[in-house]
Amino acid sequence: MGSLLTFNLGVEAGQLMVLCLLLPLLLWLRRFQWYRKMMISTSCLIFVLAFYWLIQRLQ
């Protein structure tokens, strides 16, 4: 049980580190006019990829 907890805490810490590194860049990119279109396109791409993986795992 302890190893599972430390593994999950490590994963969460890694996600926080990535967020802390990317957040300043994303805030800076908000200044550009194309930012909104890029974010919507990227979100749609992530959704399609996740949906594809879901369908793969259900088969």
LOKEMI-35960 format. One record per atom (N, C-alpha, C, O): atom name; x, y, z. Coordinates in Angstrom, 2 decimals, decimal comma. Layout:
<atoms>
{atom CA; {X; Y; Z}} ...
</atoms>
This chain:
<atoms>
{atom N; {0,83; -1,20; 0,00}} {atom CA; {0,00; 0,00; 0,00}} {atom C; {0,88; 1,27; 0,00}} {atom O; {0,56; 2,25; -0,67}} {atom N; {1,96; 1,22; 0,75}} {atom CA; {2,83; 2,39; 0,83}} {atom C; {3,52; 2,69; -0,49}} {atom O; {3,70; 3,85; -0,85}} {atom N; {3,91; 1,63; -1,22}} {atom CA; {4,57; 1,85; -2,51}} {atom C; {3,60; 2,44; -3,52}} {atom O; {3,99; 3,26; -4,35}} {atom N; {2,34; 2,03; -3,47}} {atom CA; {1,34; 2,60; -4,37}} {atom C; {1,12; 4,08; -4,07}} {atom O; {1,00; 4,89; -4,98}} {atom N; {1,09; 4,42; -2,80}} {atom CA; {0,92; 5,82; -2,41}} {atom C; {2,10; 6,68; -2,86}} {atom O; {1,90; 7,77; -3,40}} {atom N; {3,30; 6,19; -2,65}} {atom CA; {4,47; 6,98; -3,07}} {atom C; {4,56; 7,07; -4,59}} {atom O; {4,99; 8,10; -5,11}} {atom N; {4,16; 6,02; -5,30}} {atom CA; {4,13; 6,08; -6,76}} {atom C; {3,16; 7,16; -7,22}} {atom O; {3,50; 7,98; -8,07}} {atom N; {1,94; 7,16; -6,67}} {atom CA; {0,94; 8,15; -7,06}} {atom C; {1,39; 9,57; -6,70}} {atom O; {1,16; 10,50; -7,47}} {atom N; {2,01; 9,73; -5,55}} {atom CA; {2,52; 11,05; -5,17}} {atom C; {3,62; 11,50; -6,12}} {atom O; {3,71; 12,69; -6,45}} {atom N; {4,45; 10,57; -6,57}} {atom CA; {5,48; 10,90; -7,54}} {atom C; {4,90; 11,32; -8,88}} {atom O; {5,39; 12,26; -9,51}} {atom N; {3,86; 10,63; -9,32}} {atom CA; {3,19; 11,00; -10,57}} {atom C; {2,59; 12,39; -10,45}} {atom O; {2,73; 13,22; -11,35}} {atom N; {1,93; 12,65; -9,35}} {atom CA; {1,32; 13,98; -9,15}} {atom C; {2,38; 15,06; -9,08}} {atom O; {2,19; 16,15; -9,63}} {atom N; {3,50; 14,78; -8,42}} {atom CA; {4,58; 15,76; -8,34}} {atom C; {5,15; 16,05; -9,74}} {atom O; {5,47; 17,19; -10,06}} {atom N; {5,26; 15,01; -10,55}} {atom CA; {5,73; 15,20; -11,92}} {atom C; {4,78; 16,06; -12,74}} {atom O; {5,21; 16,91; -13,51}} {atom N; {3,48; 15,83; -12,57}} {atom CA; {2,49; 16,65; -13,28}} {atom C; {2,55; 18,11; -12,83}} {atom O; {2,43; 19,01; -13,65}} {atom N; {2,75; 18,33; -11,55}} {atom CA; {2,88; 19,71; -11,05}} {atom C; {4,13; 20,38; -11,60}} {atom O; {4,11; 21,58; -11,90}} {atom N; {5,21; 19,63; -11,74}} {atom CA; {6,44; 20,20; -12,29}} {atom C; {6,24; 20,60; -13,75}} {atom O; {6,68; 21,67; -14,17}} {atom N; {5,58; 19,76; -14,52}} {atom CA; {5,30; 20,09; -15,93}} {atom C; {4,41; 21,32; -16,00}} {atom O; {4,65; 22,20; -16,83}} {atom N; {3,40; 21,39; -15,16}} {atom CA; {2,51; 22,54; -15,14}} {atom C; {3,27; 23,82; -14,79}} {atom O; {3,06; 24,86; -15,41}} {atom N; {4,13; 23,75; -13,80}} {atom CA; {4,91; 24,93; -13,40}} {atom C; {5,86; 25,39; -14,50}} {atom O; {6,15; 26,57; -14,62}} {atom N; {6,33; 24,44; -15,31}} {atom CA; {7,21; 24,81; -16,41}} {atom C; {6,44; 25,39; -17,60}} {atom O; {6,92; 26,31; -18,26}} {atom N; {5,26; 24,86; -17,87}} {atom CA; {4,50; 25,28; -19,05}} {atom C; {3,61; 26,49; -18,81}} {atom O; {3,30; 27,22; -19,75}} {atom N; {3,18; 26,71; -17,59}} {atom CA; {2,24; 27,80; -17,32}} {atom C; {2,77; 29,17; -17,74}} {atom O; {2,02; 29,92; -18,37}} {atom N; {4,00; 29,55; -17,44}} {atom CA; {4,48; 30,86; -17,91}} {atom C; {4,47; 30,97; -19,44}} {atom O; {4,14; 32,02; -19,99}} {atom N; {4,83; 29,89; -20,12}} {atom CA; {4,81; 29,91; -21,59}} {atom C; {3,38; 30,08; -22,11}} {atom O; {3,15; 30,87; -23,03}} {atom N; {2,44; 29,36; -21,53}} {atom CA; {1,05; 29,47; -21,98}} {atom C; {0,48; 30,85; -21,69}} {atom O; {-0,28; 31,39; -22,50}} {atom N; {0,83; 31,43; -20,56}} {atom CA; {0,36; 32,78; -20,25}} {atom C; {0,96; 33,81; -21,23}} {atom O; {0,28; 34,76; -21,62}} {atom N; {2,20; 33,61; -21,61}} {atom CA; {2,84; 34,51; -22,57}} {atom C; {2,20; 34,36; -23,95}} {atom O; {2,01; 35,36; -24,65}} {atom N; {1,88; 33,13; -24,34}} {atom CA; {1,28; 32,89; -25,65}} {atom C; {-0,12; 33,49; -25,78}} {atom O; {-0,59; 33,73; -26,89}} {atom N; {-0,79; 33,73; -24,66}} {atom CA; {-2,14; 34,31; -24,70}} {atom C; {-2,17; 35,67; -25,36}} {atom O; {-3,24; 36,13; -25,77}} {atom N; {-1,05; 36,32; -25,47}} {atom CA; {-0,99; 37,65; -26,07}} {atom C; {-1,24; 37,63; -27,57}} {atom O; {-1,64; 38,63; -28,16}} {atom N; {-1,00; 36,48; -28,18}} {atom CA; {-1,09; 36,40; -29,63}} {atom C; {-2,53; 36,12; -30,07}} {atom O; {-3,31; 35,49; -29,35}} {atom N; {-2,85; 36,60; -31,25}} {atom CA; {-4,22; 36,49; -31,76}} {atom C; {-4,59; 35,04; -32,07}} {atom O; {-5,76; 34,68; -31,92}} {atom N; {-3,67; 34,22; -32,48}} {atom CA; {-3,93; 32,85; -32,89}} {atom C; {-3,99; 31,88; -31,71}} {atom O; {-4,23; 30,69; -31,91}} {atom N; {-3,78; 32,36; -30,51}} {atom CA; {-3,72; 31,50; -29,32}} {atom C; {-5,01; 30,71; -29,11}} {atom O; {-4,97; 29,51; -28,85}} {atom N; {-6,16; 31,39; -29,23}} {atom CA; {-7,44; 30,72; -28,99}} {atom C; {-7,67; 29,58; -29,98}} {atom O; {-8,11; 28,50; -29,60}} {atom N; {-7,38; 29,84; -31,26}} {atom CA; {-7,56; 28,79; -32,26}} {atom C; {-6,62; 27,62; -32,01}} {atom O; {-6,99; 26,46; -32,20}} {atom N; {-5,40; 27,93; -31,59}} {atom CA; {-4,43; 26,87; -31,31}} {atom C; {-4,90; 26,02; -30,13}} {atom O; {-4,80; 24,80; -30,17}} {atom N; {-5,41; 26,65; -29,09}} {atom CA; {-5,85; 25,91; -27,91}} {atom C; {-7,06; 25,03; -28,23}} {atom O; {-7,14; 23,89; -27,78}} {atom N; {-8,00; 25,55; -29,01}} {atom CA; {-9,17; 24,76; -29,39}} {atom C; {-8,75; 23,58; -30,27}} {atom O; {-9,22; 22,46; -30,07}} {atom N; {-7,86; 23,83; -31,22}} {atom CA; {-7,38; 22,75; -32,10}} {atom C; {-6,64; 21,69; -31,31}} {atom O; {-6,84; 20,49; -31,53}} {atom N; {-5,78; 22,11; -30,40}} {atom CA; {-5,02; 21,16; -29,59}} {atom C; {-5,95; 20,35; -28,69}} {atom O; {-5,76; 19,14; -28,53}} {atom N; {-6,94; 21,00; -28,12}} {atom CA; {-7,91; 20,29; -27,26}} {atom C; {-8,69; 19,26; -28,06}} {atom O; {-8,93; 18,15; -27,58}} {atom N; {-9,10; 19,62; -29,27}} {atom CA; {-9,82; 18,67; -30,13}} {atom C; {-8,94; 17,48; -30,49}} {atom O; {-9,41; 16,35; -30,51}} {atom N; {-7,68; 17,73; -30,78}} {atom CA; {-6,75; 16,65; -31,11}} {atom C; {-6,57; 15,71; -29,92}} {atom O; {-6,56; 14,49; -30,09}} {atom N; {-6,43; 16,26; -28,74}} {atom CA; {-6,29; 15,44; -27,53}} {atom C; {-7,55; 14,62; -27,30}} {atom O; {-7,47; 13,45; -26,91}} {atom N; {-8,72; 15,21; -27,53}} {atom CA; {-9,98; 14,49; -27,37}} {atom C; {-10,07; 13,32; -28,34}} {atom O; {-10,45; 12,21; -27,95}} {atom N; {-9,74; 13,56; -29,60}} {atom CA; {-9,80; 12,49; -30,61}} {atom C; {-8,85; 11,36; -30,26}} {atom O; {-9,21; 10,18; -30,36}} {atom N; {-7,64; 11,70; -29,84}} {atom CA; {-6,66; 10,68; -29,46}} {atom C; {-7,14; 9,88; -28,24}} {atom O; {-7,02; 8,65; -28,23}} {atom N; {-7,68; 10,55; -27,25}} {atom CA; {-8,18; 9,86; -26,06}} {atom C; {-9,37; 8,97; -26,40}} {atom O; {-9,49; 7,86; -25,88}} {atom N; {-10,24; 9,44; -27,28}} {atom CA; {-11,40; 8,64; -27,68}} {atom C; {-10,95; 7,40; -28,45}} {atom O; {-11,50; 6,32; -28,28}} {atom N; {-9,94; 7,56; -29,31}} {atom CA; {-9,38; 6,43; -30,04}} {atom C; {-8,82; 5,39; -29,08}} {atom O; {-9,06; 4,19; -29,25}} {atom N; {-8,06; 5,84; -28,07}} {atom CA; {-7,51; 4,91; -27,09}} {atom C; {-8,63; 4,21; -26,30}} {atom O; {-8,51; 3,03; -25,99}} {atom N; {-9,70; 4,94; -25,99}} {atom CA; {-10,82; 4,35; -25,28}} {atom C; {-11,45; 3,23; -26,11}} {atom O; {-11,72; 2,15; -25,60}} {atom N; {-11,67; 3,51; -27,39}} {atom CA; {-12,27; 2,50; -28,27}} {atom C; {-11,35; 1,29; -28,38}} {atom O; {-11,82; 0,15; -28,38}} {atom N; {-10,07; 1,52; -28,48}} {atom CA; {-9,10; 0,41; -28,56}} {atom C; {-9,18; -0,47; -27,32}} {atom O; {-9,14; -1,70; -27,42}} {atom N; {-9,29; 0,15; -26,18}} {atom CA; {-9,29; -0,63; -24,93}} {atom C; {-10,61; -1,36; -24,70}} {atom O; {-10,65; -2,36; -24,00}} {atom N; {-11,69; -0,86; -25,29}} {atom CA; {-12,98; -1,51; -25,12}} {atom C; {-13,13; -2,75; -26,00}} {atom O; {-13,99; -3,60; -25,75}} {atom N; {-12,31; -2,86; -27,02}} {atom CA; {-12,42; -4,01; -27,93}} {atom C; {-11,72; -5,22; -27,39}} {atom O; {-11,72; -6,27; -28,04}} 
</atoms>
